[in-house]
């Protein structure tokens, strides 16, 4: 599901848990509605917030699958958890469909792969775009989290900047 927070549609649209094609569709709808309601010169920002994990070895998703699943499930479990006493249950078993959706809705891969996907989202935004990398995954080893943060800052961000600069 897509999370759309209550903001003035004239200002910004934050989006989460989408692939580039879904994102492009939602951006088109939002920009059309913004143009319809606001002055054409008024700025409109698109924001994207995705679980992000950068790794310099193959099968990065194997490292974070259970952690991404836990975060995804906790949002589903919030209503039940509000009324629950005692220990929290473990998430239900991960189905193939759930894993496919989590892979699609997360940015996980090598620096080149993650940068290329961010760039696809930036192209789909077609204007003012803010990407928010959700780099923290509860339960993931601290050293691994530090490494992904470093790879994102040192490897991914410069790659995205270069890709954007080539288009100008």
C-alpha positions in Angstrom: 0.0 0.0 0.0 1.1 3.6 -0.6 1.3 5.9 2.4 0.1 9.4 1.5 0.3 11.7 4.4 -2.1 14.7 5.0 -0.4 17.7 3.5 -1.6 20.4 1.2 -1.5 18.9 -2.2 -0.2 22.2 -3.4 3.0 21.7 -1.4 4.3 18.2 -1.6 3.5 14.5 -2.0 5.4 11.9 0.0 5.2 8.4 -1.4 6.4 5.0 0.0 6.5 1.4 -1.0 6.2 1.6 -4.8 8.2 0.5 -7.8 9.2 3.1 -10.5 6.1 2.4 -12.6 3.6 2.8 -9.8 5.6 5.9 -8.7 5.3 7.5 -12.1 1.6 6.9 -12.2 1.1 8.5 -8.8 3.3 11.4 -9.6 1.3 12.1 -12.8 -2.0 12.1 -10.8 -0.5 14.4 -8.2 1.0 16.9 -10.6 -2.2 17.0 -12.7 -4.2 17.7 -9.5 -1.7 20.3 -8.3 -1.9 22.1 -11.7 -5.7 22.0 -11.6 -5.8 23.5 -8.1 -2.8 25.8 -7.8 -1.1 28.5 -9.8 1.2 26.8 -12.4 4.3 28.6 -11.0 3.8 27.2 -7.5 6.5 24.7 -6.6 5.4 21.1 -6.0 7.8 18.6 -4.4 7.6 14.8 -4.7 9.2 12.8 -1.9 9.9 9.1 -1.9 10.7 7.1 1.3 12.0 3.6 0.8 13.8 0.9 2.8 17.3 1.1 1.4 20.2 -1.3 1.8 23.5 -1.0 -0.1 26.0 -3.8 -0.2 29.0 -4.5 -2.2 28.5 -8.3 -2.5 25.8 -10.3 -4.4 22.5 -11.3 -2.7 22.2 -8.2 -0.5 18.5 -9.0 0.0 19.4 -12.2 1.8 21.1 -10.1 4.5 18.1 -7.9 5.1 15.1 -9.9 4.1 14.0 -10.8 7.7 14.6 -7.2 8.9 12.7 -5.6 6.0 9.9 -8.2 6.6 9.8 -7.3 10.3 9.4 -3.6 9.7 6.7 -4.2 7.0 4.8 -6.6 9.4 5.0 -4.2 12.4 3.0 -1.7 10.4 0.4 -4.4 9.7 0.4 -5.4 13.3 0.0 -2.0 14.9 -3.7 -2.2 15.6 -3.4 -5.6 17.2 -0.3 -4.6 19.2 -2.1 -1.6 20.6 -4.5 -3.9 22.5 -2.1 -6.7 23.2 -0.6 -7.6 26.5 2.3 -9.9 26.9 5.0 -10.7 24.4 4.6 -9.8 20.8 4.3 -12.7 18.4 6.8 -13.3 15.6 5.8 -12.2 12.1 3.9 -14.9 10.1 6.0 -17.0 7.7 7.1 -15.0 4.6 5.3 -16.1 1.5 6.8 -16.0 -2.0 4.4 -13.2 -2.9 5.4 -11.2 0.2 9.1 -11.6 -0.6 8.5 -10.5 -4.2 6.7 -7.4 -3.0 9.3 -6.6 -0.4 12.1 -7.0 -3.0 10.1 -4.7 -5.4 9.3 -2.0 -2.8 12.8 -1.9 -1.2 16.0 -0.4 -2.7 18.5 -3.2 -2.1 21.6 -4.0 -4.1 25.1 -2.8 -5.1 25.9 0.9 -5.2 25.3 0.8 -9.0 22.0 -0.9 -8.7 20.7 1.4 -5.9 21.9 4.5 -7.7 20.2 3.4 -11.0 16.9 2.8 -9.2 17.0 6.1 -7.4 17.7 7.8 -10.8 14.7 6.0 -12.3 12.5 7.4 -9.5 14.0 10.9 -10.0 13.2 10.7 -13.7 9.6 9.6 -13.0 9.2 12.5 -10.5 9.9 14.9 -13.4 10.7 17.9 -11.2 11.5 18.7 -7.6 12.3 15.3 -6.0 13.5 14.3 -2.5 14.6 10.8 -1.8 14.6 9.7 1.8 16.6 6.5 2.3 15.3 4.4 5.2 18.7 3.0 6.1 17.9 1.8 9.6 16.5 -1.8 10.0 15.7 -2.9 13.5 17.8 -5.9 14.6 20.3 -5.7 11.9 23.9 -5.9 13.1 25.3 -2.4 13.9 28.5 -3.0 11.8 26.4 -3.9 8.8 24.2 -0.8 9.3 27.3 1.4 9.5 28.7 -0.2 6.3 25.5 0.4 4.3 25.3 4.0 5.5 28.9 4.5 4.4 28.3 2.9 1.0 25.2 5.0 0.5 27.0 8.2 1.3 30.3 7.5 -0.4 29.2 5.4 -3.4 25.5 5.9 -4.1 25.0 9.6 -3.7 27.9 10.6 -6.0 26.6 8.1 -8.6 23.1 9.6 -8.5 24.5 13.1 -8.8 26.5 12.1 -11.9 23.5 10.4 -13.5 21.4 13.5 -12.9 24.2 15.8 -14.2 24.4 13.8 -17.5 20.8 14.7 -18.2 21.3 18.4 -17.9 
